[in-house]
Amino acid sequence: MNMKKRGKHLGKIKGFSIQFLPYSEIRKLDSNDRIKKILSIILGNNILILQGKLKSDEETRLIGDTMAMIDHVKNFKGIELAVISGNGKGEGIYRQFTYGIANALTGGDVNAITIIGPATIVKEMKRNPKKIELLLNR
């Protein structure tokens, strides 16, 4: 297949970038500042890969805040969010113990990855136990 046909077939995706955020950068922030930091990244047309995961109340607040922003921020259509986490099943007792201590020390689940992206870029996230498929808008 030549490049012209391939380009027409795939369509165009508007510019975006992917940003990795280690949990250590948000560990000491309070919930409000965590959400502000995440929103500033997402509003910058970025897909965020966050080491760890947010607390359930932070995730709920993030979704609520983005829903409130839809009518007030130009070209903002919300977010797509998915978390994939190792559950430790099938691993040795020592490994599970080590993960438990690491999570207690960091204050978050370091064995998880959270992906958050603006709905203008991310069409859908399909989550399986071991992977996330990220489908982008054209």
Secondary structure, DSSP 8 states (H G I E B T S, - for coil): --HHHHHHHH------EEEEE-GGGTTTS-HHHHHHHHHHHHHTTEEEEEES---HHHHHHHHHHHHHHTTTSTT---EEEEEEE---TTS-HHHHHHHHHHHHHHTS-TTEEEEEEETTTEEEEEE-SS-EEEEE--
